[in-house]
Amino acid sequence: MNRASVGIVVLSALMVSAGAEAETCPATLPSQIRVMDCGLATSVADVLTRSATFKQLVEGIAALNGIVYVVVEPTPRVHKTALGVLSHHVAVSGNLRVLRIVVRQDRGDAALATVAHELRHATELLEDPAAQTDAAVAALFARIGVELAPGVFETNAAIVSERAVFRELQESRRRPRLE
Ligand SMILES: [Zn+2]
């Protein structure tokens, strides 16, 4: 992608909440990824057949005992210009950690690459067993990321994942789907 980095992590404490919409959406996703917008859920199900990097990210979330909710908000409250954010608020339930991603757009390869970017941040969080509180998550990203603004961090790995997924989605139109 030629754009500057788009997704960022924002220090915030959004609550994880389930919406009714996903319950009636025909899209089938692995249980660790809960997309609360049916259009985006349908796209994510499709991406899992087209991007090996995206598939690995989703499988990694499950392996790390994570559950990630993905919510679409045209204007994320936590940051005015980011295309996506990972909330630093972690809900702990037994050995599971429940995270929340907010993305601005619900369609197109760039939007899906943004989801991948934030899933990479979710992976970074889940890879740190101590990341169970807002403060511990902030400390983690301060340690592994670059602070773009107070409480706003970026990591190179997330940018790499985002670009890889975008490229794979573009290339997937020229070859058969993954199995
Ligand atoms: Zn980021």
Residues whose N, C-alpha, C, O or C-beta is under 5 A from the ligand:
A	BS01	ZN	G7 I8 V9 F153 E154 T155 A158
